[in-house]
Amino acid sequence: MKNAKKELSAKQREDLLKALKTRFEKNMQRHKGIEWAKVQAKLESHPAKLWSLYQMEETEGEPDVVGFDKKAGEYIFYDCSPETPKGRRNVCYDKAALDARKEHKPHDSALEIADAMGIDVLTEEQYRELQQLGNFDAKTSSWIITPPAIRKLGGALFGDYRYGHVFVYHNGASSYYSSRAFRGSLRV
C-alpha cells in the first residue's frame, strides 16, 4: 500500500485481472446477469480502481463483483474472502482510537487502511447484503461503519456470522483482535 503512484505494472495488472476473472466465473451466484467482459473493460479504463482492487487482493480480501448500480453505471466489489481478510487484522477502528491507546497499540486502524487502499469499509447494510451471498466470518469478525453517535461515546460496531445468523455487536473502538479486520467495498 506504500506505492505512492498507485499504478500497477503490466504483470500485476495481468495477474489481478486473471484472478478476478477466475473468481468471477467460480462464483456466478454473486453477480447474476453481469458479464465479465463488461466488467473487465470498465476496470481497464480505471487504473486507480485496479490499484485499489490489487490492494484488496494482496491483503487476502478476495474481491468479487456483487452488483451493478444502473443509475451510477458502476460495478460494486466487496471483499468476499470466507473469513475477514488476513492482511488487515489486528487493527482498531479508527485513528482517534489508535491515538487514544496508551500502550499495546495495534499497527494501524481499519478506517486509515481503507482510506490508503482507496476503498470504503462496509456499512451494516452492505455487510448484511454480503451475508446473503454466502456465510462469511464464521470464525472471525469485521469492523463495519459505525454511526457517529456510537463512535462519539467510544464505541464501534463489528459483524460476524454465528449459529446461522448475522450478528452486529459493539466494542470499544480502540480494541483489536487477531481475528478481526474489516471488509471493503469499491465502485468501478
Helices and strands as residue ranges (DSSP letters): H 10-26, G 28-30, H 36-44, H 47-58, E 63-69, E 74-79, G 86-88, H 95-100, H 110-117, E 120-121, H 124-131, E 141-144, H 148-152, E 155-162, E 165-172, E 180-182, E 184-187
